[in-house]
């Protein structure tokens, strides 16, 4: 007679007893390995999208703290304008804030930085272009990188042009008799501090941009290249927005 096979305990569905009005819950065995198979694939915490979100969250927290520094600097800028000194002859409190005539080249620098933000955004959009990304996933080359690279190069060139223009603006201000080492007026001092600190941040962005361009040729995973461009783009846009605010303060805040 043929043997009758009975299911082993590992193959038997297990049910948890219900509580109150809740019915029993089926718990199917996993076979003792892996941890669920398809459940890991469906988990959003382990996919490229979650990696991108985590990178953005970390960058935004860092930039938020950095922008608070510029907010404090602007507050000190306005507070210093209300400062006074005592005149030794009249024994009266006199204001010592004298507005500084901004070098005209700053307007060209601003235009170059705004244009660089546009080219950076185009590069970010190109690296996320779905059809090109699909080809890279299939191993058919790196079309997204080829499309983004010229725009990244344009952003790098415009960023260097902005820094060069800032150096020329400092030289023009020095030629007017407002050198930083002389501390001619509090207004000129704040001009050098505000523009110098922003230029230092943008120089850091240029370094990040160079690292990003290098990483595009080294990273093998598509999501790693996307995160590199995306993080650099958000940093660059933040520096562009910060300069527009600071430049507006220098124009209308004196």
ZATOR-293394 format. One record per residue: z, x, y of N, C-alpha, C in turn. Coordinates in Angstrom, 1 decimal. Example, Ala and Ser with C-alpha at 12.3 -4.5 7.8 and 13.67 -1.06 7.14 Angstrom:
BEGIN
7.8, 13.2, -5.7, 7.8, 12.3, -4.5, 7.8, 13.2, -3.3
7.1, 12.8, -2.2, 7.1, 13.7, -1.1, 7.9, 12.9, 0.0
This chain:
BEGIN
0.0, 0.8, -1.2, 0.0, 0.0, 0.0, 0.0, 0.9, 1.2
-0.7, 0.5, 2.3, -0.7, 1.3, 3.5, 0.6, 1.3, 4.1
0.9, 2.4, 4.7, 2.2, 2.5, 5.4, 2.2, 1.8, 6.7
3.4, 1.3, 7.1, 3.5, 0.6, 8.4, 4.2, 1.5, 9.4
3.5, 1.8, 10.5, 4.0, 2.7, 11.5, 4.7, 2.0, 12.5
5.9, 2.5, 12.9, 6.7, 1.8, 13.9, 6.7, 2.8, 15.1
6.7, 2.3, 16.3, 6.7, 3.2, 17.5, 8.0, 4.0, 17.6
7.8, 5.2, 18.0, 8.9, 6.1, 18.2, 9.7, 5.7, 19.4
11.0, 6.2, 19.5, 11.8, 5.8, 20.7, 11.1, 6.2, 22.0
10.4, 7.4, 22.1, 9.8, 7.9, 23.3, 8.7, 7.0, 23.8
8.0, 6.3, 22.8, 6.9, 5.4, 23.2, 7.3, 4.0, 23.5
8.6, 3.7, 23.4, 9.0, 2.3, 23.6, 9.3, 2.2, 25.1
8.8, 1.1, 25.7, 9.1, 0.8, 27.0, 10.6, 0.5, 27.2
11.1, 1.1, 28.3, 12.5, 0.9, 28.6, 12.7, -0.1, 29.8
13.6, -0.9, 29.7, 13.9, -1.9, 30.8, 15.3, -1.7, 31.3
15.4, -1.8, 32.6, 16.7, -1.8, 33.2, 17.2, -3.2, 33.4
18.4, -3.5, 33.0, 18.9, -4.9, 33.1, 18.8, -5.4, 34.6
18.6, -6.6, 34.8, 18.5, -7.2, 36.1, 20.0, -7.4, 36.7
20.0, -7.5, 38.0, 21.3, -7.7, 38.6, 21.2, -9.0, 39.4
22.0, -9.9, 39.2, 21.9, -11.2, 39.9, 20.6, -11.9, 39.6
19.8, -12.2, 40.7, 18.6, -12.9, 40.5, 17.4, -12.0, 40.3
17.6, -10.6, 40.2, 16.5, -9.7, 40.1, 16.2, -9.6, 38.6
14.9, -9.6, 38.3, 14.5, -9.5, 36.9, 14.6, -8.0, 36.4
14.5, -7.8, 35.1, 14.5, -6.4, 34.6, 13.4, -5.6, 35.2
13.5, -4.3, 35.3, 12.5, -3.4, 35.9, 12.0, -2.5, 34.7
10.7, -2.6, 34.5, 10.1, -1.8, 33.5, 10.0, -0.3, 33.9
10.4, 0.6, 33.0, 10.3, 2.0, 33.3, 9.5, 2.7, 32.1
8.3, 3.1, 32.4, 7.5, 3.6, 31.3, 7.8, 5.1, 31.2
7.7, 5.7, 30.0, 8.0, 7.1, 29.8, 6.9, 7.9, 30.4
7.2, 9.1, 30.9, 6.3, 10.0, 31.5, 5.8, 11.1, 30.5
6.4, 11.1, 29.3, 5.9, 12.1, 28.3, 6.6, 13.4, 28.5
7.5, 13.6, 29.5, 8.3, 14.8, 29.6, 7.7, 15.9, 30.3
6.6, 15.8, 30.9, 6.0, 16.9, 31.7, 5.4, 16.5, 33.0
5.1, 17.5, 33.8, 4.4, 17.2, 35.1, 5.2, 16.6, 36.1
5.6, 15.3, 35.9, 6.4, 14.6, 36.9, 5.6, 13.4, 37.4
4.7, 12.9, 36.6, 4.1, 11.7, 37.0, 2.6, 11.7, 37.1
2.0, 12.9, 37.1, 0.5, 13.0, 37.1, -0.1, 12.4, 38.4
-0.6, 11.2, 38.3, -1.3, 10.5, 39.4, -0.4, 10.3, 40.6
0.9, 10.1, 40.3, 1.9, 9.9, 41.4, 1.9, 11.0, 42.3
1.8, 12.3, 41.8, 1.8, 13.4, 42.7, 0.5, 13.4, 43.6
-0.6, 13.0, 43.0, -1.8, 13.0, 43.7, -1.8, 12.0, 44.9
-1.1, 10.9, 44.6, -1.0, 9.8, 45.6, 0.0, 10.1, 46.6
0.9, 11.0, 46.4, 2.0, 11.3, 47.4, 1.4, 11.9, 48.7
1.6, 11.3, 49.8, 1.1, 11.8, 51.1, 1.7, 13.1, 51.6
2.9, 13.5, 51.0, 3.6, 14.6, 51.4, 3.0, 15.9, 50.9
2.0, 15.9, 50.0, 1.5, 17.1, 49.4, 0.0, 17.2, 49.7
-0.6, 16.4, 50.6, -2.0, 16.5, 50.9, -2.3, 17.2, 52.2
-3.6, 17.5, 52.5, -4.0, 18.2, 53.7, -3.6, 17.5, 54.9
-3.6, 16.1, 54.9, -3.2, 15.4, 56.1, -1.8, 15.6, 56.5
-0.9, 15.7, 55.5, 0.5, 15.9, 55.8, 0.7, 17.3, 56.3
0.0, 18.3, 55.8, 0.1, 19.7, 56.3, -0.3, 19.7, 57.8
-1.4, 19.0, 58.1, -1.8, 19.0, 59.5, -0.8, 18.3, 60.4
-0.2, 17.2, 59.9, 0.9, 16.5, 60.7, 2.1, 17.4, 60.9
2.5, 18.2, 59.9, 3.6, 19.0, 60.0, 3.3, 20.2, 61.0
2.1, 20.7, 61.0, 1.8, 21.8, 61.9, 1.8, 21.3, 63.3
1.3, 20.1, 63.5, 1.2, 19.5, 64.9, 2.7, 19.2, 65.4
3.5, 18.7, 64.5, 4.9, 18.4, 64.9, 5.6, 19.6, 65.3
5.4, 20.7, 64.6, 6.1, 22.0, 64.9, 5.6, 22.5, 66.3
4.2, 22.4, 66.4, 3.7, 22.9, 67.7, 4.1, 22.1, 68.9
4.1, 20.7, 68.7, 4.5, 19.9, 69.8, 6.0, 20.1, 70.2
6.9, 20.3, 69.3, 8.3, 20.6, 69.6, 8.4, 21.9, 70.4
7.6, 23.0, 69.9, 7.6, 24.2, 70.7, 7.1, 24.1, 72.1
6.0, 23.4, 72.2, 5.4, 23.2, 73.5, 6.3, 22.3, 74.4
7.0, 21.4, 73.9, 7.8, 20.5, 74.7, 8.9, 21.4, 75.3
9.5, 22.3, 74.5, 10.5, 23.2, 75.1, 9.9, 24.1, 76.2
8.7, 24.6, 75.9, 8.1, 25.5, 76.9, 7.7, 24.7, 78.2
7.3, 23.5, 78.1, 7.0, 22.7, 79.3, 8.2, 22.4, 80.1
9.4, 22.3, 79.4, 10.6, 22.1, 80.2, 10.9, 23.3, 81.1
10.5, 24.5, 80.6, 10.7, 25.6, 81.5, 9.9, 25.5, 82.8
8.6, 25.0, 82.7, 7.8, 24.9, 83.9, 8.4, 23.8, 84.8
9.0, 22.7, 84.2, 9.6, 21.7, 84.9, 10.8, 22.2, 85.8
11.6, 23.1, 85.2, 12.7, 23.7, 85.9, 12.1, 24.6, 87.0
11.0, 25.3, 86.7, 10.4, 26.2, 87.7, 10.0, 25.4, 88.9
9.3, 24.2, 88.7, 8.9, 23.4, 89.8, 10.1, 22.8, 90.6
11.1, 22.5, 89.9, 12.3, 22.0, 90.6, 12.9, 23.0, 91.5
13.0, 24.3, 91.0, 13.4, 25.4, 91.8, 12.5, 25.6, 93.0
11.2, 25.4, 92.8, 10.2, 25.5, 93.9, 10.6, 24.6, 95.1
10.8, 23.3, 94.7, 11.1, 22.4, 95.8, 12.5, 22.6, 96.3
13.5, 23.0, 95.5, 14.8, 23.2, 96.0, 14.9, 24.4, 97.0
14.1, 25.4, 96.7, 14.1, 26.6, 97.6, 13.5, 26.2, 99.0
12.6, 25.3, 99.1, 12.1, 24.9, 100.3, 13.1, 24.3, 101.3
14.2, 23.8, 100.7, 15.2, 23.2, 101.5, 16.3, 24.2, 101.9
16.1, 25.4, 101.4, 17.1, 26.5, 101.7, 17.0, 27.0, 103.2
18.1, 27.4, 103.7, 18.1, 27.9, 105.1, 18.9, 29.2, 105.2
18.7, 29.9, 106.2, 19.4, 31.1, 106.5, 20.0, 31.0, 108.0
21.1, 31.8, 108.2, 21.7, 31.7, 109.5, 21.1, 32.7, 110.4
20.7, 32.3, 111.6, 20.1, 33.2, 112.6, 21.3, 33.9, 113.3
21.2, 35.3, 113.3, 22.3, 36.1, 113.8, 22.5, 35.9, 115.3
21.4, 35.5, 116.0, 21.5, 35.4, 117.5, 22.0, 34.0, 117.9
21.5, 33.0, 117.3, 21.9, 31.7, 117.7, 23.0, 31.1, 116.8
23.3, 31.7, 115.7, 24.2, 31.2, 114.7, 23.9, 29.8, 114.2
22.6, 29.6, 114.1, 22.1, 28.3, 113.6, 21.4, 28.5, 112.3
21.5, 27.5, 111.5, 20.7, 27.5, 110.2, 19.3, 27.2, 110.4
18.5, 28.2, 110.0, 17.0, 28.1, 110.2, 16.3, 28.2, 108.8
15.3, 27.4, 108.7, 14.5, 27.4, 107.5, 13.6, 28.6, 107.5
13.5, 29.2, 106.3, 12.7, 30.5, 106.2, 11.5, 30.3, 105.2
11.1, 29.0, 105.0, 10.0, 28.8, 104.1, 8.7, 28.7, 104.9
7.7, 29.5, 104.7, 6.5, 29.5, 105.4, 5.3, 29.4, 104.3
4.6, 28.3, 104.4, 3.5, 28.0, 103.4, 2.5, 29.2, 103.3
2.0, 29.4, 102.1, 1.0, 30.4, 101.9, -0.3, 29.8, 101.7
-1.3, 30.4, 102.4, -2.7, 29.9, 102.3, -3.2, 30.4, 100.9
-3.6, 29.5, 100.1, -4.0, 29.8, 98.7, -5.4, 30.4, 98.8
-5.6, 31.5, 98.0, -7.0, 32.0, 97.9, -8.0, 31.0, 97.4
-9.2, 30.9, 98.0, -10.2, 30.0, 97.5, -10.6, 30.2, 96.1
-10.5, 31.4, 95.5, -11.0, 31.6, 94.2, -10.2, 30.8, 93.1
-9.0, 30.3, 93.5, -8.2, 29.5, 92.6, -8.9, 28.2, 92.2
-9.7, 27.7, 93.1, -10.5, 26.5, 92.7, -11.5, 26.8, 91.7
-12.2, 28.0, 91.8, -13.1, 28.4, 90.8, -12.4, 28.6, 89.4
-11.2, 29.2, 89.5, -10.5, 29.5, 88.3, -10.1, 28.2, 87.6
-9.7, 27.2, 88.4, -9.4, 25.9, 87.8, -10.6, 25.2, 87.2
-11.7, 25.3, 87.8, -12.9, 24.8, 87.2, -13.3, 25.5, 85.8
-13.1, 26.8, 85.8, -13.3, 27.5, 84.5, -12.4, 27.1, 83.4
-11.1, 26.9, 83.8, -10.1, 26.5, 82.8, -10.4, 25.1, 82.3
-10.8, 24.2, 83.2, -11.1, 22.8, 82.7, -12.3, 22.8, 81.8
-13.3, 23.6, 82.1, -14.5, 23.7, 81.3, -14.1, 24.3, 79.9
-13.2, 25.3, 79.9, -12.8, 25.9, 78.6, -12.0, 24.8, 77.8
-11.3, 23.9, 78.4, -10.7, 22.9, 77.6, -11.7, 22.0, 76.9
-12.8, 21.7, 77.6, -13.9, 20.9, 77.1, -14.5, 21.6, 75.9
-14.8, 22.9, 76.0, -15.5, 23.6, 74.9, -14.5, 23.7, 73.8
-13.2, 23.9, 74.0, -12.2, 23.9, 72.9, -12.1, 22.6, 72.2
-12.2, 21.5, 72.9, -12.2, 20.2, 72.2, -13.4, 20.0, 71.4
-14.6, 20.5, 71.9, -15.8, 20.3, 71.1, -15.7, 21.2, 69.8
-15.1, 22.3, 69.9, -14.9, 23.2, 68.7, -13.9, 22.5, 67.7
-12.9, 21.8, 68.2, -12.0, 21.1, 67.3, -12.7, 19.9, 66.6
-13.5, 19.2, 67.4, -14.3, 18.1, 66.7, -15.3, 18.6, 65.7
-15.9, 19.8, 65.9, -16.8, 20.3, 65.0, -16.2, 20.7, 63.7
-15.0, 21.2, 63.7, -14.3, 21.7, 62.5, -13.8, 20.5, 61.7
-13.7, 19.3, 62.3, -13.3, 18.1, 61.5, -14.5, 17.2, 61.2
-15.7, 17.7, 61.5, -16.9, 16.9, 61.2, -17.0, 16.6, 59.7
-17.0, 15.3, 59.4, -16.8, 14.9, 58.0, -17.9, 15.4, 57.0
-19.1, 15.3, 57.5, -20.2, 15.7, 56.6, -20.2, 17.2, 56.3
-19.9, 18.0, 57.4, -19.8, 19.4, 57.2, -18.6, 19.8, 56.3
-17.5, 19.1, 56.5, -16.3, 19.4, 55.8, -16.6, 19.1, 54.3
-17.3, 18.0, 54.0, -17.6, 17.7, 52.6, -18.4, 18.8, 52.0
-19.4, 19.3, 52.7, -20.2, 20.4, 52.2, -19.3, 21.7, 51.9
-18.3, 21.9, 52.7, -17.4, 23.0, 52.5, -16.5, 22.8, 51.3
-16.1, 21.5, 51.1, -15.3, 21.2, 49.9, -16.1, 21.4, 48.6
-17.4, 21.2, 48.7, -18.3, 21.3, 47.5, -18.8, 22.7, 47.3
-18.4, 23.6, 48.2, -18.8, 25.0, 48.1, -20.2, 25.3, 48.5
-20.8, 24.5, 49.4, -22.2, 24.6, 49.9, -22.3, 25.4, 51.2
-21.3, 26.3, 51.4, -21.4, 27.1, 52.7, -20.2, 26.7, 53.6
-20.3, 27.1, 54.8, -19.3, 26.8, 55.8, -20.0, 26.3, 57.1
-20.7, 25.1, 57.0, -21.4, 24.6, 58.2, -20.4, 24.2, 59.3
-19.2, 23.7, 59.0, -18.3, 23.4, 60.1, -17.9, 24.6, 60.9
-17.7, 25.7, 60.2, -17.3, 27.0, 60.9, -18.5, 27.5, 61.7
-19.7, 27.4, 61.2, -20.8, 27.8, 62.0, -21.0, 27.0, 63.3
-20.7, 25.7, 63.2, -20.8, 24.8, 64.4, -19.7, 25.1, 65.4
-18.5, 25.4, 64.9, -17.4, 25.5, 65.8, -17.3, 26.9, 66.4
-17.8, 27.9, 65.8, -17.7, 29.3, 66.3, -18.3, 29.5, 67.7
-19.5, 29.0, 68.0, -20.0, 29.3, 69.4, -19.1, 28.6, 70.4
-18.6, 27.5, 70.1, -17.7, 26.8, 71.1, -16.4, 27.6, 71.3
-15.9, 28.1, 70.2, -14.7, 29.0, 70.3, -15.0, 30.2, 71.1
-16.1, 30.8, 70.9, -16.5, 32.0, 71.7, -16.6, 31.6, 73.2
-17.2, 30.5, 73.5, -17.3, 30.1, 74.9, -15.9, 29.8, 75.5
-15.0, 29.3, 74.7, -13.6, 29.1, 75.2, -13.0, 30.4, 75.5
-13.2, 31.4, 74.6, -12.6, 32.7, 74.8, -13.1, 33.4, 76.1
-14.4, 33.3, 76.3, -15.0, 33.8, 77.5, -14.5, 33.2, 78.8
-14.4, 31.9, 78.8, -13.9, 31.2, 80.0, -12.4, 31.5, 80.2
-11.7, 31.6, 79.1, -10.3, 32.0, 79.3, -10.1, 33.4, 79.9
-10.9, 34.3, 79.5, -10.9, 35.7, 80.1, -11.3, 35.6, 81.5
-12.3, 34.8, 81.8, -12.8, 34.6, 83.2, -11.7, 34.1, 84.1
-10.9, 33.1, 83.6, -9.8, 32.6, 84.3, -8.7, 33.7, 84.7
-8.4, 34.5, 83.7, -7.4, 35.5, 83.9, -7.9, 36.6, 84.9
-9.2, 36.9, 84.8, -9.8, 37.8, 85.8, -9.8, 37.2, 87.2
-10.0, 35.9, 87.3, -10.0, 35.3, 88.6, -8.6, 35.2, 89.2
-7.6, 35.1, 88.3, -6.2, 35.1, 88.8, -5.8, 36.5, 89.3
-6.3, 37.5, 88.7, -6.0, 38.9, 89.2, -6.7, 39.1, 90.6
-7.9, 38.6, 90.7, -8.5, 38.6, 92.0, -7.8, 37.8, 93.1
-7.2, 36.7, 92.7, -6.4, 35.9, 93.6, -5.2, 36.6, 94.1
-4.5, 37.3, 93.2, -3.3, 38.1, 93.6, -3.7, 39.3, 94.5
-4.9, 39.9, 94.3, -5.3, 40.9, 95.2, -5.6, 40.4, 96.6
-6.2, 39.2, 96.6, -6.5, 38.6, 97.9, -5.3, 38.3, 98.7
-4.3, 37.8, 98.0, -3.0, 37.4, 98.6, -2.3, 38.7, 99.1
-2.4, 39.8, 98.3, -1.8, 41.0, 98.8, -2.5, 41.6, 100.0
-3.8, 41.4, 100.1, -4.6, 41.8, 101.2, -4.2, 41.1, 102.5
-3.6, 39.9, 102.3, -3.2, 39.1, 103.5, -1.8, 39.5, 103.9
-1.2, 40.5, 103.2, 0.2, 40.9, 103.6, 1.3, 40.3, 102.8
0.9, 39.6, 101.7, 2.0, 38.9, 100.9, 2.0, 39.5, 99.5
2.4, 40.8, 99.5, 2.5, 41.5, 98.2, 3.8, 41.1, 97.5
3.8, 41.1, 96.2, 4.9, 40.7, 95.4, 6.1, 41.6, 95.6
5.8, 42.9, 95.7, 6.8, 43.9, 95.7, 7.5, 43.9, 97.1
6.9, 43.3, 98.1, 7.5, 43.3, 99.5, 8.4, 42.1, 99.7
8.2, 41.1, 98.8, 8.9, 39.8, 99.0, 8.8, 39.3, 100.4
7.5, 39.2, 100.9, 7.3, 38.8, 102.3, 7.9, 37.5, 102.6
7.7, 36.5, 101.8, 8.3, 35.1, 102.1, 8.6, 34.5, 100.7
9.6, 33.6, 100.7, 9.9, 32.9, 99.5, 8.7, 32.1, 98.9
7.8, 31.6, 99.7, 6.6, 30.9, 99.2, 5.7, 31.8, 98.4
5.5, 33.0, 98.9, 4.6, 33.9, 98.2, 5.3, 34.4, 96.9
6.6, 34.5, 96.9, 7.3, 34.9, 95.7, 7.1, 33.9, 94.6
7.3, 32.6, 95.0, 7.1, 31.6, 94.0, 5.6, 31.5, 93.6
4.7, 31.8, 94.5, 3.3, 31.7, 94.1, 3.1, 32.8, 92.9
3.6, 34.0, 93.1, 3.4, 35.0, 92.1, 4.1, 34.6, 90.8
5.3, 34.0, 90.9, 6.0, 33.7, 89.7, 5.3, 32.6, 88.9
4.9, 31.5, 89.6, 4.3, 30.4, 89.0, 2.9, 30.8, 88.3
2.1, 31.4, 89.1, 0.8, 31.8, 88.6, 0.9, 32.9, 87.5
1.9, 33.8, 87.7, 2.0, 34.9, 86.7, 2.5, 34.4, 85.4
3.5, 33.5, 85.4, 4.0, 33.0, 84.1, 3.0, 32.2, 83.4
2.2, 31.4, 84.1, 1.1, 30.6, 83.5, 0.1, 31.6, 82.9
-0.3, 32.6, 83.7, -1.3, 33.6, 83.2, -0.8, 34.2, 81.9
0.5, 34.5, 81.8, 1.1, 35.1, 80.6, 1.0, 34.1, 79.4
1.2, 32.8, 79.6, 1.1, 31.9, 78.6, -0.4, 31.7, 78.1
-1.3, 31.8, 79.1, -2.7, 31.7, 78.8, -3.2, 32.9, 78.0
-2.6, 34.1, 78.4, -3.0, 35.3, 77.6, -2.5, 35.2, 76.2
-1.3, 34.5, 76.0, -0.9, 34.3, 74.6, -1.9, 33.3, 73.9
-2.4, 32.4, 74.6, -3.4, 31.5, 74.1, -4.7, 32.2, 73.7
-5.1, 33.2, 74.5, -6.2, 34.0, 74.1, -6.0, 34.8, 72.9
-4.8, 35.3, 72.7, -4.5, 36.0, 71.5, -4.5, 35.1, 70.3
-4.0, 33.9, 70.5, -4.1, 32.9, 69.4, -5.5, 32.5, 69.1
-6.4, 32.5, 70.1, -7.8, 32.1, 69.9, -8.5, 33.2, 69.1
-8.2, 34.5, 69.4, -8.7, 35.6, 68.7, -8.3, 35.6, 67.2
-7.0, 35.3, 67.0, -6.5, 35.2, 65.6, -7.2, 34.0, 64.9
-7.4, 32.9, 65.6, -8.0, 31.7, 65.0, -9.5, 32.1, 64.6
-10.2, 32.8, 65.4, -11.6, 33.1, 65.1, -11.6, 34.1, 63.9
-10.6, 35.0, 63.8, -10.6, 35.9, 62.7, -10.2, 35.1, 61.4
-9.3, 34.2, 61.6, -8.8, 33.4, 60.4, -9.9, 32.5, 59.8
-10.8, 32.1, 60.6, -11.9, 31.3, 60.1, -12.8, 32.0, 59.1
-12.8, 33.3, 59.2, -13.6, 34.1, 58.2, -12.7, 34.6, 57.0
-11.4, 34.4, 57.1, -10.5, 34.9, 56.1, -10.0, 33.8, 55.2
-9.7, 32.6, 55.8, -9.1, 31.5, 55.1, -10.1, 30.9, 54.1
-9.7, 30.7, 52.9, -10.6, 30.1, 51.9, -10.5, 28.6, 51.8
-9.3, 28.1, 52.2, -9.1, 26.6, 52.1, -9.6, 25.9, 53.4
-10.3, 24.8, 53.2, -10.8, 24.1, 54.4, -9.7, 23.6, 55.3
-8.7, 23.1, 54.7, -7.6, 22.5, 55.6, -6.9, 23.6, 56.4
-6.9, 24.9, 55.8, -6.2, 26.0, 56.6, -7.1, 26.3, 57.8
-8.4, 26.3, 57.7, -9.2, 26.6, 58.8, -9.1, 25.4, 59.9
-9.0, 24.2, 59.4, -8.9, 23.1, 60.3, -7.5, 23.2, 61.1
-6.5, 23.5, 60.4, -5.2, 23.6, 61.1, -5.2, 24.7, 62.1
-5.8, 25.8, 61.8, -5.9, 26.9, 62.7, -6.6, 26.5, 64.0
-7.7, 25.9, 63.9, -8.4, 25.4, 65.1, -7.7, 24.3, 65.8
-7.1, 23.4, 65.1, -6.4, 22.3, 65.7, -5.2, 22.7, 66.5
-4.4, 23.6, 65.9, -3.2, 24.1, 66.6, -3.6, 24.9, 67.9
-4.6, 25.7, 67.8, -5.0, 26.5, 68.9, -5.6, 25.6, 70.0
-6.3, 24.5, 69.6, -6.8, 23.6, 70.6, -5.7, 22.9, 71.4
-4.7, 22.4, 70.7, -3.6, 21.7, 71.3, -2.8, 22.6, 72.3
-2.6, 23.9, 71.9, -2.0, 24.8, 72.7, -2.8, 25.1, 74.0
-4.1, 25.2, 73.8, -5.0, 25.5, 74.9, -5.0, 24.3, 75.9
-5.1, 23.1, 75.4, -5.1, 21.9, 76.2, -3.8, 21.8, 77.0
-2.7, 22.1, 76.4, -1.4, 22.0, 77.1, -1.3, 23.0, 78.2
-1.9, 24.2, 78.0, -1.9, 25.2, 79.1, -2.8, 24.7, 80.2
-3.9, 24.1, 79.9, -4.8, 23.5, 80.9, -4.1, 22.4, 81.7
-3.4, 21.5, 81.1, -2.7, 20.5, 81.8, -1.6, 21.0, 82.6
-0.9, 22.0, 82.1, 0.2, 22.7, 82.9, -0.4, 23.3, 84.1
-1.5, 24.0, 84.1, -2.1, 24.6, 85.3, -2.5, 23.5, 86.3
-3.1, 22.4, 85.9, -3.4, 21.4, 86.8, -2.2, 20.9, 87.6
-1.1, 20.7, 86.9, 0.1, 20.3, 87.5, 0.6, 21.3, 88.5
0.7, 22.6, 88.0, 1.2, 23.7, 88.9, 0.3, 23.9, 90.1
-1.0, 23.8, 89.9, -1.9, 24.0, 91.0, -1.8, 22.9, 92.0
-1.6, 21.7, 91.5, -1.3, 20.6, 92.5, 0.0, 20.8, 93.2
1.0, 21.3, 92.6, 2.2, 21.6, 93.3, 2.0, 22.7, 94.4
1.2, 23.7, 94.1, 1.0, 24.8, 95.1, 0.2, 24.3, 96.2
-0.7, 23.3, 96.0, -1.6, 22.8, 97.1, -0.8, 21.8, 97.9
-0.2, 20.8, 97.3, 0.4, 19.7, 98.1, 1.9, 19.8, 98.2
2.6, 20.7, 97.5, 4.0, 20.8, 97.5, 4.6, 21.7, 98.5
3.8, 22.4, 99.3, 4.3, 23.3, 100.3, 4.5, 22.6, 101.7
